[in-house]
Each structure stands twice: as C-alpha cells, then as structure tokens.
C-alpha cells in the first residue's frame, strides 16, 4: 500500500474546489490591501472576495451566488 501524500491531496482538493485568479496591481497596493485585511482579521484572499461579493450583491442581485449568501 502506498504512502498518503498530503500535499498532493491538498493540491487536488484545491484544484477541484477553487478557481485561481491573479491580479496585477500597482506596486505597493498589495501591501496596503494585506494590511487592511489583517486589521479585519482576514486573509487578503478572503478580504478581496468579500468586497467583490458585496459589490455584486448590491449592484447586480441577479448575479448573486447562492453559495455565498
């Protein structure tokens, strides 16, 4: 029986359950965003996700994702 490869398991899980998005922002922006996220007790990823989802929900209710409500 083979050894369990936890890294591969995590990579496969992430690949199956999440999309990856890269943003290009001006130098210094990432650090400002990370600081703002940290002050709210969030990761940068969760912070940006929450902001975008709130904007979509307020401006485009027809695009609201039921999984995020």
C-alpha positions, 0 to 999 in steps of 0.5 A: 500500500502506498504512502498518503501524500498530503500535499498532493491531496491538498493540491487536488482538493484545491484544484477541484474546489477553487478557481485561481485568479491573479491580479496585477496591481500597482506596486505597493497596493498589495501591501496596503490591501494585506494590511487592511485585511489583517486589521479585519482579521482576514486573509487578503484572499478572503478580504478581496472576495468579500468586497467583490461579493458585496459589490455584486450583491448590491449592484447586480442581485441577479448575479448573486451566488447562492453559495455565498449568501 
